[in-house]
Amino acid sequence: MERHEFSSLIGRLERQADDNPQFYALKVGALAALGYASIFLLAVIILITFWYTFSPLLSGERFRAPLIVACGVGLVTLVGMIRALWVRIAEPAGLRVTREETPRLFAAIDEVAGKMGGVRVDSVSVSSEFNACIVQTPSWGIFGNYRNHLEVGLPLAMVLTIDELKAVIAHEMGHLSQAHGKFGAWIYRQRVTWHALESKFSNPVGIFDQILGAFYGWYAPYFYAYSFVLARNHEYVADRAAANVTSAAAIGAALTKLELAGRFLSEVFWKRLYDQVERQPDPPYMPHAVMPRAFKAAEQQWARPDWLQQSLKRYAADDDTHPSLAERLAALDIEPATPVHDPGRSALTLFHPSTPSLVKFFDDEWQQDTGPKWRKRHTEIAEAKAKLSLLEDAQNAALNEQEIWEKVLLLLEIDRDTQALEALDQLLSRQGEHPKAHLLMGRMLLDRYDDRGLKHLLLAIEQDLELNDEASRAGYVYLMRRGREKEAKRFWTKAQDLYENPRHMRDSLAD
C-alpha cells in the first residue's frame, strides 16, 4: 500500500470511527480475527476429516484409506503453518537490571504497577535511548503467552523528575492495563504481532512462508490501517491513565520535555560532539558522562518558548500513532508551558547505587562502537579536504560537470553545506540534464524549509524516472510534516502523473 493510499484510508477510517465508534471497533475486531482464519479453517477441515475417518469404528466399519492420507497431509500442513506463524519479537537491547542493583527504580515501577491495576512487569532494562517503552514478547507466536519487558532510557531519566518518569512509565503500562479494556489491550498486542509477521514474510525462507506471506502481505497493512485509529486514541487513554496515577502536570511536563530535550540531543548535543571529528582523531569526551551537566548548562537552549511554539504547531505524521504535542496537552486540559529542569530532582537518582556503572557501561559501549568509525571519518575528512583543495584552486567555470559534482560531494562530506549549495547552483545553471543534482538540491532546500526544493524534486523525476520513489516521498513527507496535507496529496499526484506520462509536464515545470 502506497503512502498516499494509506493516508487517504486513515482519513476515511477516522471519520467512520467518529461517526459510529462501537461499530468501528466491531469491524476492527473482525479484521483482527481474520488473521487467525487460515489456521482456524484448516483446523476445522482436519477435525471434520478425522471425524469421517474414525467415526466408522463406532459402527464396526473399516478405515477409509484416502481420508487417512488426507488427515496426514492436513496435520503436516497445520504444523507447518503454525511453525511459520511462530514469530518471535526480540526484547529491547538495553542492559538488564535487577531489583538488587536498582532498588529505587523497581520500587517506583511497583508503585505505578499497583496503581495501574497490577500490570505485570517481567523484566526491566536500561538503555541509552531518550525513550521508555514496554515491549510484549509472545512465547507462542500469534497465540500469545506474552511477557512484559520495560525499558527505561538513562538519558530520559537525566532530564525528567521522578514524578515525570513515573508518569511516562504509567503511560506505557496504560497500553496493557484495563484502561483500554481487554479488547483495546488485545488490539494493541495484535498490532505488534502482525507487524512482526509482515516483516518475517517479506523474506520467506520456506514454502509455508511463501504461501502465508501472500495472504499476510495483503492483510497486515489493512489491519494496521484499521487499528491505527484505535491505536492513536489509545495514546490519549494512556495519557489519562498516567495523569490519574501521577498528575496531569507530570505527564504534561514529561511530554513537553520529550519534545524539547529530545530535539536538543539530536540537533545540538550530538551534533556538537560529532562536529569535532574533523579536528580530533578521537572523541574529546564521553557523551553520557557529560549529558546531565549539558542538560543544565544548556537549559536555555532547549527549554525555550520558540521551540515550544514550533512543537505545538507541528502535526503528527500520518504513519505515527502518537498525536501531536498540542493535541495531547489539549486532551489533558493542560496549558502549554516551558519546562523547568532541576538536576537535583532528576529521576537519575532512581538508578542509585548503579548510576556510575550504568553511565560507564553506555559510554564504553559508545566508545567501542564509535571509536573506529570516528578515526575512519577523521581520516576521510582529511583526505577529502586534500582533494577539495585541488578543485578549489580552479574556478567553477574552469571545471567540467563531473568535477563540479565531485566538488559538491566533497563539500558535503566535510559539512560545508552552504558552499555545496552554491556549487550545485553552478552545476544546474549549465545546459543538460542533471537528475541527481536536482534531487540533492531539492532535499537540501527542503531541509532548510525552502519550498523551491519541491520543483527540483519534480525535475529529478522528469529527468530520471528511477528517482521517482525517492523524490516523491521526500516532497510528500516534507509537506505532511508541515501540516500541508492537501498540498502533499497534490504533490504526490503530480509526481506520479509525471512518472506515468514523462515529458508532458516539461512546460509546467519550467514556469
HUKA-V814463 format. One record per residue. N is the residue number from 0. RES is the residue in one letter. PHI is phi in radians with two decimals (NA if undefined). PSI is psi in whole degrees, 0 to 359 (* if undefined). D_LAST is the distance of its C-alpha to the last C-alpha in whole Angstrom. Layout:
BEGIN
N/RES/PHI/PSI/D_LAST, N/RES/PHI/PSI/D_LAST
END
This chain:
BEGIN
0/M/NA/125/33, 1/E/-1.22/159/29, 2/R/-1.05/316/28, 3/H/-1.19/328/26, 4/E/-1.18/319/29, 5/F/-1.09/316/32, 6/S/-1.09/317/30, 7/S/-1.12/318/30, 8/L/-1.11/317/33, 9/I/-1.04/317/34, 10/G/-1.05/316/33, 11/R/-1.14/319/35, 12/L/-1.21/325/38, 13/E/-1.10/322/38, 14/R/-1.18/320/38, 15/Q/-1.09/317/41, 16/A/-1.14/323/43, 17/D/-1.19/322/43, 18/D/-1.24/320/44, 19/N/-2.59/81/47, 20/P/-1.09/324/47, 21/Q/-1.17/314/51, 22/F/-1.15/324/50, 23/Y/-1.14/318/46, 24/A/-1.05/322/49, 25/L/-1.10/319/51, 26/K/-1.11/318/48, 27/V/-1.14/320/47, 28/G/-1.10/318/51, 29/A/-1.13/320/51, 30/L/-1.18/323/48, 31/A/-1.10/319/50, 32/A/-1.16/330/53, 33/L/-1.03/331/51, 34/G/-1.08/335/51, 35/Y/-1.67/0/54, 36/A/-1.08/318/55, 37/S/-1.09/317/55, 38/I/-1.15/313/58, 39/F/-1.08/315/59, 40/L/-1.11/316/59, 41/L/-1.14/320/61, 42/A/-1.10/319/63, 43/V/-1.10/317/64, 44/I/-1.08/318/65, 45/I/-1.14/318/67, 46/L/-1.08/317/69, 47/I/-1.10/318/69, 48/T/-1.11/319/70, 49/F/-1.04/317/73, 50/W/-1.06/312/74, 51/Y/-1.25/341/75, 52/T/-1.44/316/76, 53/F/-1.79/346/79, 54/S/-1.11/330/80, 55/P/-1.01/336/82, 56/L/-1.03/329/84, 57/L/-1.20/333/85, 58/S/-1.87/11/87, 59/G/1.46/9/88, 60/E/-1.44/171/86, 61/R/-1.57/163/84, 62/F/-1.07/154/81, 63/R/-1.83/106/78, 64/A/-0.97/314/77, 65/P/-1.03/325/74, 66/L/-1.25/329/73, 67/I/-1.12/317/74, 68/V/-1.09/318/71, 69/A/-1.08/320/69, 70/C/-1.08/316/70, 71/G/-1.08/314/69, 72/V/-1.09/318/66, 73/G/-1.10/318/65, 74/L/-1.14/317/66, 75/V/-1.06/317/65, 76/T/-1.12/317/61, 77/L/-1.10/316/62, 78/V/-1.10/318/63, 79/G/-1.11/320/60, 80/M/-1.17/317/57, 81/I/-1.10/319/59, 82/R/-1.10/321/58, 83/A/-1.15/327/55, 84/L/-1.55/2/54, 85/W/-1.44/68/56, 86/V/-1.35/144/53, 87/R/-2.00/133/54, 88/I/-1.88/119/52, 89/A/-1.21/143/52, 90/E/-1.22/156/53, 91/P/-0.98/151/51, 92/A/-1.56/24/52, 93/G/-1.30/182/53, 94/L/-1.56/118/57, 95/R/-1.14/134/60, 96/V/-2.14/157/62, 97/T/-1.96/170/65, 98/R/-1.13/326/67, 99/E/-1.23/327/69, 100/E/-1.34/323/67, 101/T/-2.33/69/65, 102/P/-1.07/323/67, 103/R/-1.22/325/65, 104/L/-1.12/314/62, 105/F/-1.16/325/64, 106/A/-1.11/319/66, 107/A/-1.14/319/62, 108/I/-1.12/316/61, 109/D/-1.07/319/64, 110/E/-1.07/313/64, 111/V/-1.16/317/61, 112/A/-1.07/320/62, 113/G/-1.10/318/65, 114/K/-1.25/338/63, 115/M/-1.57/13/60, 116/G/1.58/21/63, 117/G/1.41/38/64, 118/V/-1.06/130/61, 119/R/-1.50/131/62, 120/V/-2.03/115/61, 121/D/-1.48/332/62, 122/S/-2.73/158/61, 123/V/-2.34/139/59, 124/S/-2.38/160/57, 125/V/-2.00/138/55, 126/S/-2.22/175/52, 127/S/-1.66/10/50, 128/E/-1.46/153/47, 129/F/-1.56/69/46, 130/N/-2.93/169/46, 131/A/-2.51/145/49, 132/C/-2.74/159/50, 133/I/-2.02/126/52, 134/V/-1.95/129/52, 135/Q/-1.74/122/54, 136/T/-1.95/116/55, 137/P/-1.36/133/57, 138/S/-1.40/336/60, 139/W/-2.00/35/60, 140/G/1.06/226/56, 141/I/-1.22/351/55, 142/F/-1.63/4/58, 143/G/1.69/223/58, 144/N/1.00/67/61, 145/Y/-1.46/144/59, 146/R/-1.94/139/59, 147/N/-1.75/121/57, 148/H/-2.06/121/56, 149/L/-1.72/130/55, 150/E/-2.10/131/53, 151/V/-2.09/127/53, 152/G/-1.39/130/51, 153/L/-1.08/317/53, 154/P/-1.06/326/50, 155/L/-1.12/319/49, 156/A/-1.16/336/53, 157/M/-1.21/332/52, 158/V/-1.86/339/50, 159/L/-1.59/153/52, 160/T/-1.38/171/55, 161/I/-1.07/315/58, 162/D/-1.11/323/57, 163/E/-1.19/320/53, 164/L/-1.17/321/54, 165/K/-1.05/322/56, 166/A/-1.13/320/53, 167/V/-1.14/316/51, 168/I/-1.09/319/54, 169/A/-1.10/321/55, 170/H/-1.04/313/51, 171/E/-1.11/319/51, 172/M/-1.17/333/55, 173/G/-1.04/332/53, 174/H/-1.19/337/51, 175/L/-1.84/348/55, 176/S/-1.51/181/57, 177/Q/-1.29/1/58, 178/A/-1.04/326/56, 179/H/-1.49/343/53, 180/G/1.45/162/56, 181/K/-1.08/322/57, 182/F/-1.12/314/55, 183/G/-1.10/317/52, 184/A/-1.12/323/53, 185/W/-1.15/315/54, 186/I/-1.07/320/50, 187/Y/-1.03/317/49, 188/R/-1.21/320/51, 189/Q/-1.11/325/50, 190/R/-1.03/316/46, 191/V/-1.14/316/47, 192/T/-1.17/312/49, 193/W/-1.17/327/47, 194/H/-1.13/319/44, 195/A/-1.13/321/47, 196/L/-1.13/318/47, 197/E/-1.03/318/44, 198/S/-1.15/321/44, 199/K/-1.13/315/47, 200/F/-1.34/350/46, 201/S/-1.20/340/43, 202/N/-2.25/73/45, 203/P/-1.13/143/48, 204/V/-2.04/358/51, 205/G/-2.68/176/53, 206/I/-1.12/320/54, 207/F/-1.23/325/54, 208/D/-1.07/320/51, 209/Q/-1.19/318/49, 210/I/-1.16/309/50, 211/L/-1.20/329/50, 212/G/-1.07/327/46, 213/A/-1.11/320/45, 214/F/-1.33/309/46, 215/Y/-1.28/337/46, 216/G/-1.11/328/42, 217/W/-1.44/319/41, 218/Y/-1.22/312/43, 219/A/-1.01/314/43, 220/P/-1.07/323/39, 221/Y/-1.25/321/40, 222/F/-1.13/320/43, 223/Y/-1.08/319/41, 224/A/-1.18/314/38, 225/Y/-1.16/324/41, 226/S/-1.47/349/43, 227/F/-1.01/317/40, 228/V/-1.08/316/41, 229/L/-1.15/320/44, 230/A/-1.11/321/44, 231/R/-1.16/321/41, 232/N/-1.15/327/44, 233/H/-1.08/330/47, 234/E/-1.11/319/45, 235/Y/-1.12/318/46, 236/V/-1.11/317/49, 237/A/-1.16/324/50, 238/D/-1.09/316/49, 239/R/-1.14/322/51, 240/A/-1.09/319/54, 241/A/-1.14/321/53, 242/A/-1.13/324/54, 243/N/-1.20/324/57, 244/V/-1.33/319/58, 245/T/-1.94/268/57, 246/S/-2.89/158/56, 247/A/-1.08/324/52, 248/A/-1.10/321/52, 249/A/-1.18/312/53, 250/I/-1.23/326/50, 251/G/-1.11/315/48, 252/A/-1.14/321/48, 253/A/-1.10/315/48, 254/L/-1.08/319/45, 255/T/-1.17/317/43, 256/K/-1.17/325/45, 257/L/-1.01/319/43, 258/E/-1.21/305/40, 259/L/-1.35/312/40, 260/A/-1.20/327/43, 261/G/-1.09/319/41, 262/R/-1.14/320/38, 263/F/-1.04/316/40, 264/L/-1.07/313/41, 265/S/-1.31/322/38, 266/E/-1.66/340/36, 267/V/-2.11/298/39, 268/F/-1.04/301/42, 269/W/-1.19/325/41, 270/K/-1.10/317/39, 271/R/-1.08/321/41, 272/L/-1.17/309/44, 273/Y/-1.26/338/41, 274/D/-1.11/340/40, 275/Q/-1.47/359/43, 276/V/-1.12/333/43, 277/E/-1.19/326/42, 278/R/-1.70/333/45, 279/Q/-2.00/130/48, 280/P/-1.28/344/49, 281/D/-2.38/154/50, 282/P/-0.98/134/49, 283/P/-1.32/340/51, 284/Y/-2.76/164/52, 285/M/-1.58/127/52, 286/P/-1.11/314/50, 287/H/-1.25/334/52, 288/A/-1.21/326/54, 289/V/-1.70/351/52, 290/M/-1.04/315/50, 291/P/-1.01/318/52, 292/R/-1.19/325/53, 293/A/-1.13/319/49, 294/F/-1.05/321/48, 295/K/-1.36/312/51, 296/A/-1.10/327/50, 297/A/-1.83/25/46, 298/E/-0.99/322/47, 299/Q/-1.23/347/45, 300/Q/-1.51/341/42, 301/W/-2.13/325/41, 302/A/-1.52/68/44, 303/R/-2.25/144/41, 304/P/-1.06/322/40, 305/D/-1.19/321/36, 306/W/-1.13/321/36, 307/L/-1.08/315/38, 308/Q/-1.11/322/35, 309/Q/-1.12/320/33, 310/S/-1.15/323/35, 311/L/-1.21/336/35, 312/K/-1.55/351/32, 313/R/-1.39/134/31, 314/Y/-1.49/155/31, 315/A/-1.23/140/33, 316/A/-1.12/149/31, 317/D/-1.26/352/31, 318/D/-1.97/15/33, 319/D/-2.00/123/36, 320/T/-1.27/345/39, 321/H/-1.36/124/39, 322/P/-1.12/169/38, 323/S/-1.22/164/36, 324/L/-1.04/317/39, 325/A/-1.06/318/38, 326/E/-1.16/319/39, 327/R/-1.22/319/42, 328/L/-1.16/321/43, 329/A/-1.12/320/43, 330/A/-1.12/329/45, 331/L/-1.53/359/48, 332/D/1.03/46/48, 333/I/-1.99/133/47, 334/E/-1.39/125/46, 335/P/-1.00/140/43, 336/A/-2.56/147/45, 337/T/-1.16/128/45, 338/P/-1.27/160/47, 339/V/-2.01/132/50, 340/H/-1.86/125/51, 341/D/-2.20/99/55, 342/P/-1.01/330/56, 343/G/-1.17/341/59, 344/R/-1.97/17/59, 345/S/-1.24/155/56, 346/A/-1.25/356/57, 347/L/-1.05/334/57, 348/T/-1.14/340/61, 349/L/-1.18/342/61, 350/F/-1.59/357/61, 351/H/-1.05/139/64, 352/P/-1.65/13/66, 353/S/-1.60/3/64, 354/T/-0.96/307/61, 355/P/-1.01/319/62, 356/S/-1.21/326/62, 357/L/-1.19/315/59, 358/V/-1.04/315/57, 359/K/-1.12/320/58, 360/F/-1.04/313/58, 361/F/-1.27/329/54, 362/D/-1.21/319/54, 363/D/-1.10/319/56, 364/E/-1.09/316/53, 365/W/-1.12/317/50, 366/Q/-1.10/318/52, 367/Q/-1.12/321/53, 368/D/-1.40/321/50, 369/T/-1.58/328/48, 370/G/-0.88/304/50, 371/P/-1.07/321/49, 372/K/-1.16/323/46, 373/W/-1.09/311/46, 374/R/-1.12/322/48, 375/K/-1.12/316/45, 376/R/-1.13/320/42, 377/H/-1.02/317/44, 378/T/-1.17/318/45, 379/E/-1.09/319/41, 380/I/-1.13/318/40, 381/A/-1.07/318/42, 382/E/-1.18/320/42, 383/A/-1.12/320/38, 384/K/-1.15/325/39, 385/A/-1.16/316/41, 386/K/-1.16/320/38, 387/L/-1.15/325/35, 388/S/-1.08/327/38, 389/L/-1.18/320/38, 390/L/-1.28/327/34, 391/E/-1.31/343/34, 392/D/-1.19/337/36, 393/A/-1.81/148/34, 394/Q/-1.25/153/30, 395/N/-0.98/326/27, 396/A/-1.10/333/27, 397/A/-1.50/352/30, 398/L/-1.62/146/29, 399/N/-1.43/175/28, 400/E/-1.09/320/25, 401/Q/-1.13/323/28, 402/E/-1.22/322/29, 403/I/-1.14/318/26, 404/W/-1.06/318/26, 405/E/-1.10/322/30, 406/K/-1.11/318/29, 407/V/-1.00/312/27, 408/L/-1.13/322/29, 409/L/-1.18/320/32, 410/L/-1.09/320/31, 411/L/-1.18/326/30, 412/E/-1.12/331/33, 413/I/-1.87/20/35, 414/D/1.11/35/32, 415/R/-1.79/70/31, 416/D/-1.14/320/27, 417/T/-1.07/316/26, 418/Q/-1.18/327/27, 419/A/-1.12/320/25, 420/L/-1.08/319/22, 421/E/-1.11/318/22, 422/A/-1.17/321/23, 423/L/-1.06/318/21, 424/D/-1.07/321/18, 425/Q/-1.10/318/20, 426/L/-1.13/315/20, 427/L/-1.27/345/16, 428/S/-1.35/347/16, 429/R/-1.46/155/18, 430/Q/-1.21/156/17, 431/G/1.90/178/18, 432/E/-1.81/136/17, 433/H/-2.41/69/18, 434/P/-1.06/317/18, 435/K/-1.18/326/21, 436/A/-1.18/321/20, 437/H/-1.13/319/16, 438/L/-1.09/315/19, 439/L/-1.14/317/21, 440/M/-1.07/317/18, 441/G/-1.04/313/17, 442/R/-1.12/317/20, 443/M/-1.18/321/21, 444/L/-1.18/319/19, 445/L/-1.15/327/20, 446/D/-1.09/337/23, 447/R/-1.74/14/23, 448/Y/1.02/38/21, 449/D/-1.87/112/18, 450/D/-1.12/347/15, 451/R/-1.08/340/13, 452/G/-1.09/333/15, 453/L/-1.10/319/13, 454/K/-1.11/319/10, 455/H/-1.13/324/13, 456/L/-1.11/318/15, 457/L/-1.16/322/13, 458/L/-1.14/324/12, 459/A/-1.09/318/16, 460/I/-1.14/316/17, 461/E/-1.06/322/15, 462/Q/-1.53/341/16, 463/D/-2.65/102/20, 464/L/-1.10/339/21, 465/E/-1.22/345/24, 466/L/-1.55/4/22, 467/N/-1.00/310/21, 468/D/-1.09/312/24, 469/E/-1.14/315/23, 470/A/-1.21/319/20, 471/S/-1.08/314/20, 472/R/-1.15/322/23, 473/A/-1.07/313/22, 474/G/-1.20/320/19, 475/Y/-1.11/312/21, 476/V/-1.12/319/24, 477/Y/-1.01/312/22, 478/L/-1.22/321/21, 479/M/-1.12/319/24, 480/R/-1.22/342/26, 481/R/-1.69/9/25, 482/G/1.35/19/26, 483/R/-1.84/67/22, 484/E/-1.09/315/24, 485/K/-1.10/318/22, 486/E/-1.14/324/18, 487/A/-1.08/316/20, 488/K/-1.18/322/21, 489/R/-1.14/320/17, 490/F/-1.10/316/16, 491/W/-1.07/315/19, 492/T/-1.08/318/19, 493/K/-1.13/319/15, 494/A/-1.14/318/16, 495/Q/-1.21/324/19, 496/D/-1.11/320/17, 497/L/-1.13/322/15, 498/Y/-1.18/318/19, 499/E/-1.38/335/21, 500/N/-2.27/68/18, 501/P/-1.05/148/17, 502/R/1.41/336/14, 503/H/-1.29/348/14, 504/M/-1.77/12/10, 505/R/-0.98/317/9, 506/D/-1.14/320/7, 507/S/-1.19/327/5, 508/L/-1.29/334/5, 509/A/-1.41/348/4, 510/D/-1.19/*/0
END
